Amino acid sequence: MTDINEKQKIVSSVPQHGFLGHPKGLFTLFFTEFWERFSYYGMRAILVFYMYYEVSKGGLGIAENTALAIMSIYGSLVYMSGIIGGWLSDRIFGNSKAVLYGGIFIMLGHIVLAIPGSVALFFVSMVLIVLGTGMLKPNVSSIVGEIYSEEDARRDAGFSIFYMGINLGGFIAPLIVGTIGMNVNFHLGFGLAAIGMFLGLAVFLFTKKKSLGLAGTFVVNPLSPSEKTKVMTWIGLGAVIIILLLVITIPAGYLTFQTFSAIVGLLGILIPTIYFTVMYRSPKTTSIERSRVLAYIPLFIASVMFWAIEEQGSTILANYADRRTQLDFAGIHISPAWFQSLNPLFIIVFAPIFAWIWVKLGDRQPSIPTKFSLGLLLAGVSFLVILLPAYFGGNESLVNPLWLVLSYFIVVLGELCLSPVGLSATTKLAPAAFLAQTMSLWFLSNAAAQAINAQIVKFYSPESEMLYFGVIGVIALILSVILFLMTPKIQGFMKGVR
């Protein structure tokens, strides 16, 4: 009987040319993720404002610092849940079904947000979106890896095109959902996000059979019957324990928002550590794969630092746009939600250029660690740039919006050096038995970053913004230099992967 690895090789063994010179399955994955990101980034563009705007303005009236911390915790849990989605895919139902079930959960979460209600409904929607994104996001990226062979030179370019699809959705969403949500009604905006996810599900269901074929249908490390019984027992027992803990600790005042925030922060560091250990020590991991796991660790740490800066675009910089930026500019009134479109807009413009550069350079292109080092350097510079307005004009006057535009632009250049390259590197360095779970581990770098952000956003204020941006920016620059110096050693551990 043909094993899973052989089946996966069959899926991508014959080069296909059906979508922009790439396998035709990229069309399905491109537009599925386009609409999923439209729904997610549309919701995210107005979520923090929905939380801290007064009830009279249609918001929930949550304190500003608390809303910023909740946003970071929510973002952390979204990416942390990718471990659950990756495990379910690898052990139970495969990537394709994980994408389908995840999309349904996300759509339901946005529908709940679209219903005018209370803080309780808000948290119900967050749970649904967290679980849904955890199933969909890492697995749709894993399928992209499946439609290319390991030797296919189009692989990095394919991930860059896929990444451009993500950002097309992310660009349009704040302009549409953000405008409707901020100017008409928050709940109508969330309803548009639900429609976006519905369209993504429709694209996936109606095109996957012809374009993807067998890709995403294999369970790479299926549970045996005895393992299934054991797993179901542990899941049931875990659910009972969690419910009991909530029932006891919340009324007693032990589980507060601050306690929960600290727990998420701890998990953001603990879970990746456990997964690296499990993958490295697993008997299913070969000696070459173990070496590649070691090479992946410094890349993971660099990614955490990068996303700790980039993800503050939806928290600290969103608040900065709302409170510190001159929004009446050049004769128009700028919605603070529109700034969320800058990151994906720049990626749409520059992703094809970067993809062309990597293909043109071929074997002469910088190594993966070097690209990561450059991405981290640019992230640090983006934070040093945004402290300049306070340095020159003080922290009381409104800031020219072009400073924010410049900061977003610089971090995007760093993102294009790190993020699509990181997606591709993850599929190359992943042990065969942990394919989807390693992709989930990649997204855990974002979870760890936002878990850290949840702890540090409380130190931000207009009075402390120079120190806040300066310290974080300098730390990124130092880590960038260290990673660059380690590049030859890391490359050696990659065992042929470049």
C-alpha positions in Angstrom: 0.0 0.0 0.0 1.3 3.5 -0.9 2.2 5.5 2.2 1.1 9.1 2.8 4.4 10.6 1.7 4.2 8.8 -1.7 0.6 9.9 -2.2 1.6 13.5 -1.5 4.4 13.3 -4.0 1.9 12.0 -6.6 -0.3 15.1 -6.0 2.5 17.5 -7.0 4.7 15.4 -9.2 3.5 16.7 -12.5 4.1 20.5 -12.9 0.8 22.3 -13.7 0.2 25.7 -15.4 -3.4 26.9 -14.8 -3.3 30.1 -12.8 -0.7 32.8 -13.6 1.8 30.1 -14.7 1.2 28.2 -11.5 -0.9 25.1 -10.6 -4.6 25.7 -11.1 -5.3 24.9 -7.5 -3.7 28.2 -6.6 -6.8 29.9 -8.0 -9.1 28.1 -5.5 -6.7 28.8 -2.6 -6.1 32.4 -3.7 -9.8 33.3 -3.7 -10.7 31.3 -0.6 -8.1 33.1 1.4 -9.0 36.4 -0.3 -12.6 36.3 1.1 -11.6 34.9 4.4 -9.1 37.7 4.9 -11.8 40.2 3.7 -14.0 39.0 6.5 -11.2 38.9 9.1 -9.5 42.2 8.4 -12.9 43.9 7.8 -14.0 42.8 11.3 -10.6 43.7 12.8 -10.5 47.2 11.2 -13.5 48.3 13.4 -13.2 45.9 16.4 -11.0 47.9 18.7 -13.1 51.0 18.1 -16.3 49.0 18.7 -14.8 47.9 22.0 -13.8 51.3 23.4 -16.3 53.7 21.8 -19.0 54.8 24.1 -22.4 53.0 24.1 -24.0 56.2 22.8 -21.8 55.8 19.7 -22.7 52.2 19.2 -19.7 50.7 21.1 -19.3 48.6 24.2 -17.8 51.3 26.3 -14.7 49.2 27.4 -11.8 51.2 28.8 -9.2 52.0 26.1 -6.2 50.2 27.5 -8.3 47.2 28.3 -9.7 47.2 24.7 -6.1 47.3 23.3 -5.1 44.4 25.5 -8.2 42.4 24.5 -7.3 43.0 20.9 -3.8 41.5 21.4 -5.1 38.6 23.4 -7.7 37.9 20.8 -5.1 38.0 18.0 -2.9 35.7 20.1 -5.6 33.1 20.6 -6.6 33.3 16.9 -3.1 32.1 15.9 -2.6 29.9 19.0 -5.7 27.9 17.9 -3.9 27.0 14.8 -2.2 24.2 16.8 -5.7 22.7 17.3 -6.5 23.1 13.6 -3.2 21.6 12.6 -3.6 18.6 14.9 -7.1 17.9 13.7 -5.9 18.1 10.1 -2.8 15.8 10.6 -4.6 13.3 12.8 -8.3 13.2 12.0 -9.8 14.8 8.8 -7.1 16.4 6.6 -6.5 19.9 5.4 -9.4 20.3 3.0 -12.1 19.5 5.6 -10.3 21.6 8.2 -10.6 24.6 5.8 -14.3 23.9 5.3 -15.2 23.5 8.9 -13.1 26.5 9.9 -14.8 28.8 7.4 -18.2 27.8 8.8 -17.2 28.7 12.3 -15.8 32.0 11.2 -19.0 32.9 9.4 -21.0 32.1 12.4 -18.8 34.2 14.6 -19.3 37.3 12.3 -23.0 36.7 12.3 -23.1 36.8 16.1 -21.1 40.0 16.0 -23.7 41.4 13.6 -26.4 41.0 16.2 -26.7 44.0 18.5 -26.2 42.7 22.0 -24.0 42.6 25.0 -20.4 42.0 26.0 -21.4 38.3 26.4 -22.3 38.0 22.7 -19.1 39.7 21.8 -17.1 37.0 23.6 -19.2 34.2 22.1 -18.3 35.6 18.6 -14.6 35.7 19.5 -14.6 32.0 20.5 -16.2 31.0 17.2 -13.8 33.1 15.2 -10.8 31.9 17.1 -11.6 28.2 16.6 -12.6 28.8 12.9 -9.4 30.7 12.0 -7.3 28.1 13.8 -8.7 25.4 11.5 -8.7 27.4 8.3 -5.6 29.5 8.2 -2.7 27.1 8.7 -4.4 24.4 6.6 -5.1 26.5 3.5 -1.4 27.5 3.6 -0.4 23.8 3.9 -2.4 22.9 0.8 -0.5 25.6 -1.1 2.7 23.7 -0.2 1.1 20.4 -1.4 0.4 21.6 -4.9 4.2 22.1 -5.5 6.9 19.5 -5.5 9.9 20.3 -3.2 12.1 20.9 -6.3 9.6 23.2 -8.0 11.4 26.6 -8.5 8.0 28.4 -8.6 7.3 27.5 -4.9 8.4 30.8 -3.3 6.8 32.8 -6.1 3.6 30.8 -5.6 3.5 31.6 -1.9 4.1 35.3 -2.7 1.1 35.3 -5.2 -1.0 33.5 -2.5 0.1 36.1 0.0 -1.0 38.9 -2.4 -4.4 37.3 -2.5 -4.5 37.5 1.3 -3.7 41.2 1.1 -6.1 42.0 -1.7 -8.9 41.0 0.7 -7.2 42.8 3.6 -6.9 46.0 1.5 -10.5 46.2 0.4 -12.1 45.2 3.7 -11.2 48.3 5.8 -12.3 50.6 3.1 -15.7 48.9 2.8 -16.4 47.3 6.2 -14.5 50.1 8.0 -16.4 52.9 6.3 -19.8 51.2 6.8 -19.0 50.2 10.4 -17.6 53.5 11.5 -20.0 55.8 9.6 -23.3 53.8 9.6 -23.4 51.0 12.2 -20.8 48.6 13.7 -23.1 45.6 13.4 -23.8 46.2 9.7 -20.0 46.2 9.2 -19.7 42.9 10.9 -22.6 41.6 8.8 -20.5 42.4 5.6 -17.7 40.4 7.1 -20.0 37.4 7.5 -21.0 37.7 3.8 -17.3 37.8 2.8 -16.6 34.4 4.6 -19.7 32.9 2.9 -18.3 33.9 -0.5 -15.0 32.3 0.4 -16.7 29.0 1.4 -18.6 29.1 -1.9 -15.4 29.5 -4.0 -13.8 26.6 -2.1 -16.7 24.2 -2.3 -17.5 24.8 -6.0 -13.9 24.7 -7.4 -11.8 22.4 -5.2 -12.7 19.1 -6.9 -11.5 20.2 -10.3 -8.6 22.4 -9.3 -7.2 20.7 -6.2 -7.8 17.1 -6.9 -6.3 15.0 -4.1 -4.4 17.9 -2.5 -5.5 18.4 1.1 -7.5 15.2 1.3 -4.8 13.0 3.0 -4.5 12.6 6.8 -0.8 12.5 7.2 -0.6 10.9 10.6 -4.0 9.3 11.3 -5.1 8.2 14.8 -5.4 4.4 15.3 -8.7 3.1 16.7 -7.1 2.8 20.2 -5.7 6.3 20.0 -9.1 7.7 19.0 -10.6 6.3 22.1 -7.9 7.7 24.3 -8.1 11.1 22.6 -11.8 11.4 23.0 -11.5 10.5 26.7 -8.9 13.1 27.3 -10.9 15.8 25.4 -14.0 15.0 27.4 -12.1 15.1 30.7 -10.3 18.3 29.7 -13.7 20.0 28.9 -15.1 19.0 32.2 -12.0 20.3 34.1 -12.1 23.7 32.2 -15.8 24.2 32.9 -15.3 23.4 36.6 -12.4 25.8 36.9 -14.4 28.6 35.2 -17.4 27.9 37.5 -15.2 28.1 40.6 -12.6 30.8 39.8 -14.8 33.5 38.1 -17.3 34.0 40.9 -14.5 33.8 43.5 -12.6 36.5 41.7 -9.5 34.5 40.9 -9.9 34.5 37.1 -9.8 38.2 36.3 -8.9 39.8 33.0 -5.3 40.4 34.2 -5.0 36.7 35.3 -6.3 35.5 31.9 -4.0 37.9 30.1 -1.0 36.5 32.0 -2.1 32.9 31.2 -2.3 33.7 27.5 1.2 35.3 27.7 2.6 32.1 29.4 0.9 29.8 26.8 2.3 31.9 24.0 5.8 30.9 25.1 5.1 27.5 26.5 3.1 25.9 23.6 5.8 26.6 21.0 8.5 25.2 23.3 6.5 22.0 23.8 5.9 21.6 20.1 9.6 22.1 19.2 10.4 19.5 21.8 7.8 17.0 20.7 8.8 17.3 17.0 12.5 17.0 17.7 12.1 13.9 20.0 9.5 12.1 17.9 10.6 8.7 16.5 8.7 9.8 13.3 11.3 12.6 12.8 14.4 11.6 10.9 17.9 12.8 11.7 17.8 15.3 8.8 14.4 16.6 9.9 15.7 17.0 13.5 18.5 19.2 12.2 16.0 21.3 10.2 13.9 21.7 13.4 16.9 23.2 15.1 17.5 25.6 12.2 13.8 26.6 12.5 14.1 27.8 16.1 16.1 31.1 15.5 13.8 31.9 12.6 10.8 31.4 14.9 12.3 33.8 17.5 13.0 36.4 14.8 9.4 36.0 13.6 8.1 36.6 17.1 9.9 39.9 17.3 8.8 41.0 13.8 5.1 40.3 14.5 5.3 42.0 17.9 5.9 45.1 15.9 3.8 44.5 12.8 0.6 43.4 14.8 0.6 46.7 16.7 -0.8 48.2 13.5 -4.2 47.0 14.7 -3.8 48.1 18.3 -1.3 50.8 19.2 -1.1 52.3 15.8 -4.9 52.1 15.3 -5.3 54.0 18.5 -2.6 56.4 17.4 -4.5 57.0 14.1 -7.7 57.6 16.1 -6.3 59.9 18.9 -3.0 61.3 17.7 -3.4 61.8 13.9 -4.7 64.8 12.0 -7.7 63.1 10.3 -8.9 66.2 8.3 -6.1 66.2 5.6 -5.9 67.5 2.1 -9.6 68.5 2.1 -11.0 65.1 3.1 -11.8 63.4 6.4 -9.9 60.2 6.9 -11.5 57.3 8.8 -9.1 55.8 11.3 -10.1 52.4 10.0 -8.7 53.2 6.6 -5.1 53.1 7.9 -5.6 49.3 8.2 -5.6 49.2 4.4 -2.1 50.6 4.1 -0.3 47.4 5.0 -2.1 45.2 2.4 -2.0 48.0 -0.2 1.7 48.2 -0.1 2.0 44.4 -0.2 -0.3 44.2 -3.3 2.0 46.7 -5.0 5.4 45.2 -3.9 4.7 41.5 -3.5 4.9 40.8 -7.3 8.1 42.8 -7.4 9.6 40.7 -4.6 8.4 37.5 -6.2 10.0 38.5 -9.5 13.3 39.4 -7.7 13.5 36.0 -6.0 12.8 34.1 -9.2 15.2 36.3 -11.2 18.0 35.8 -8.7 17.4 32.1 -8.5 20.3 30.4 -6.6 21.9 33.9 -6.1 19.1 35.2 -3.9 19.8 35.8 -0.2 19.4 32.8 2.1 16.3 32.4 4.3 18.1 33.6 7.5 19.4 36.6 5.7 15.9 37.5 4.5 14.6 37.2 8.0 17.4 39.4 9.3 16.5 42.1 6.8 12.8 41.9 7.6 13.5 42.3 11.3 15.8 45.3 10.6 13.1 47.1 8.7 10.5 46.4 11.4 12.8 48.1 13.9 13.2 51.1 11.7 9.5 51.4 11.2 9.1 52.0 15.0 12.0 54.4 15.2 10.3 56.4 12.4 7.0 56.8 14.3 8.7 58.2 17.4 10.0 61.2 15.3 6.8 63.2 15.3 6.7 63.4 19.1 10.4 64.2 19.1 10.0 67.2 16.7 6.5 68.4 17.7 5.7 67.1 21.2 3.1 64.6 22.2 0.1 67.0 22.4 -0.2 68.2 18.8 -1.9 66.1 16.1 0.5 64.3 13.8 0.6 64.5 10.0 -0.9 61.2 8.7 2.1 60.7 6.3 4.2 59.7 9.3 1.9 56.7 9.8 2.0 55.9 6.1 5.8 55.9 6.1 5.9 53.6 9.2 3.5 51.1 7.6 5.4 51.2 4.3 8.8 50.3 6.0 7.3 47.4 8.0 5.7 46.1 4.8 9.1 45.9 3.1 10.2 43.9 6.1 7.1 41.7 5.9 7.8 40.8 2.3 11.3 39.7 3.3 10.0 37.5 6.1 6.4 36.4 5.9 6.0 34.7 2.5 9.5 33.4 2.8 8.6 32.0 6.3 5.6 30.2 4.9 7.6 28.6 2.2 10.5 27.8 4.6 8.1 26.2 7.0 6.8 23.7 4.4 10.4 22.9 3.5 11.7 22.4 7.0 8.7 20.7 8.4 9.0 17.0 9.4 6.8 14.9 7.2 4.7 13.6 10.1 4.1 17.1 11.4 3.3 19.0 8.2 0.2 20.9 9.1 1.3 21.2 12.8 4.5 22.9 11.7 2.5 25.4 9.7 0.5 26.0 12.8 3.8 26.5 14.7 4.7 29.2 12.2 1.5 31.0 13.0 2.3 30.5 16.7 5.1 33.0 16.3 2.4 35.5 15.7 0.4 34.2 18.7 3.5 34.5 20.9 4.1 38.1 19.6 0.5 39.2 20.4 0.6 37.5 23.8 3.6 39.6 24.6 1.9 42.7 23.2 -1.0 42.1 25.6 1.4 42.6 28.4 3.2 45.6 27.1 0.4 47.8 25.6 -0.4 49.0 29.1 2.9 50.9 29.0 1.9 53.0 26.0 0.5 56.5 26.3 1.0 59.7 24.4 3.4 60.8 27.1 5.5 57.6 26.9 5.3 57.0 23.2 8.9 58.0 22.3 10.3 55.6 24.9 7.8 52.9 23.9 8.6 53.0 20.2 12.3 53.5 20.8 12.9 50.6 23.1 11.0 48.1 20.9 12.7 49.4 17.7 16.2 49.1 19.1 15.6 45.6 20.4 14.5 44.6 16.9 17.7 46.1 15.4 19.9 44.2 17.9 18.2 40.8 17.1 18.5 41.5 13.4 22.3 41.8 13.7 22.6 38.7 15.8 20.5 36.7 13.3 22.6 37.9 10.4 25.8 36.8 12.2 24.3 33.4 12.9 23.3 32.8 9.2 26.1 30.4 8.2 25.4 28.2 11.2 21.7 28.2 10.6 22.2 27.4 7.0 24.3 24.4 7.9 21.5 22.9 10.0 19.0 23.3 7.2 20.6 20.3 5.4 20.3 21.4 1.8 17.2 23.7 2.1 17.9 27.2 0.8 
